[in-house]
């Protein structure tokens, strides 16, 4: 005799949805564009040399790596100074107020928090 599978249950108690985080120019953050910044680099800081080494050791094409390096040199000529988790949270909350599902994240704005 077949047994009943029992009542259906949701696999999750909560489902959280989030918008897309984009760079300061509104482009989707993507490893292939080289515009992704590790949140730990924002909270803990990241020296310029380490940021450039990350690009060099990544899987970007030569042209994409050159663009990523140019963007890093222009946006973070001295690397990313440590700002702490509270500053990152504050900046993200501020950016999300009154916006659509997308968040344009400018790491330089975190420093003002």
C-alpha positions as CSV (number, residue, x, y, z in Angstrom):
1,X,0.0,0.0,0.0
2,X,1.2,3.5,-0.8
3,X,1.9,5.9,2.0
4,X,0.9,9.5,1.9
5,X,3.9,11.9,1.7
6,X,2.3,14.0,4.4
7,X,1.6,17.7,4.4
8,X,3.7,19.9,2.1
9,X,6.2,22.1,3.9
10,X,8.0,25.1,2.8
11,X,11.8,24.4,2.4
12,X,12.6,27.8,4.0
13,X,11.1,29.8,6.9
14,X,12.1,33.1,5.3
15,X,13.1,34.1,1.8
16,X,15.0,37.4,1.5
17,X,15.1,39.2,-1.9
18,X,17.6,41.9,-2.7
19,X,18.2,44.2,-5.6
20,X,21.2,44.2,-7.8
21,X,24.3,46.0,-6.6
22,X,25.8,48.1,-9.4
23,X,29.0,50.1,-9.5
24,X,29.1,53.9,-9.2
25,X,28.3,54.3,-13.0
26,X,25.3,52.0,-12.8
27,X,26.9,48.9,-14.4
28,X,26.2,45.5,-13.0
29,X,29.0,44.4,-10.8
30,X,30.7,41.5,-12.7
31,X,33.9,39.6,-12.4
32,X,34.2,39.7,-16.2
33,X,34.1,43.5,-16.1
34,X,36.6,43.7,-13.3
35,X,34.4,46.0,-11.3
36,X,33.6,43.8,-8.3
37,X,35.0,44.9,-4.9
38,X,35.1,42.5,-2.0
39,X,33.1,43.9,0.9
40,X,36.0,43.0,3.2
41,X,38.2,45.3,1.1
42,X,35.8,48.1,2.1
43,X,35.6,47.2,5.8
44,X,39.2,46.2,6.4
45,X,40.9,48.3,3.7
46,X,42.9,47.1,0.7
47,X,46.3,48.5,-0.5
48,X,46.5,49.5,-4.2
49,X,49.3,46.9,-4.9
50,X,47.0,44.1,-3.6
51,X,44.1,45.4,-5.7
52,X,46.3,45.4,-8.8
53,X,47.6,41.9,-8.0
54,X,44.1,40.6,-7.7
55,X,43.4,41.8,-11.3
56,X,46.6,40.3,-12.6
57,X,45.9,36.9,-11.0
58,X,42.3,36.9,-12.1
59,X,40.7,35.3,-15.2
60,X,40.2,38.6,-17.2
61,X,41.3,38.9,-20.8
62,X,44.3,41.2,-21.3
63,X,41.9,44.0,-22.5
64,X,39.5,43.6,-19.6
65,X,42.4,43.5,-17.1
66,X,43.8,46.7,-18.6
67,X,40.4,48.4,-18.2
68,X,40.1,47.1,-14.6
69,X,43.6,48.3,-13.7
70,X,42.8,51.8,-15.2
71,X,39.6,52.0,-13.3
72,X,41.3,51.0,-10.0
73,X,44.1,53.5,-10.5
74,X,41.5,56.3,-11.3
75,X,39.1,55.4,-8.5
76,X,41.5,54.3,-5.7
77,X,45.0,55.7,-6.4
78,X,45.9,54.9,-2.8
79,X,43.9,51.8,-2.4
80,X,40.8,51.5,-0.3
81,X,41.1,52.8,3.3
82,X,39.5,50.7,6.1
83,X,36.1,52.1,6.9
84,X,34.6,49.4,9.1
85,X,31.3,47.4,8.9
86,X,29.2,50.1,10.4
87,X,30.1,52.6,7.7
88,X,29.4,50.1,4.9
89,X,26.0,49.2,6.5
90,X,25.2,52.9,6.9
91,X,26.1,53.7,3.3
92,X,24.1,50.8,1.9
93,X,21.0,51.7,4.0
94,X,21.3,55.3,2.8
95,X,21.6,54.3,-0.8
96,X,18.6,51.9,-0.6
97,X,16.2,54.6,0.7
98,X,13.8,55.7,-2.0
99,X,15.6,53.8,-4.7
100,X,14.4,51.0,-7.0
101,X,15.6,47.4,-6.5
102,X,19.1,48.4,-7.9
103,X,21.7,50.0,-5.7
104,X,24.5,52.0,-7.3
105,X,27.4,51.4,-4.9
106,X,30.2,54.0,-4.9
107,X,32.8,52.7,-2.4
108,X,34.1,56.2,-2.0
109,X,30.8,57.3,-0.4
110,X,31.4,54.8,2.4
111,X,34.2,56.9,3.6
112,X,31.8,59.7,4.5
113,X,30.1,57.5,7.0
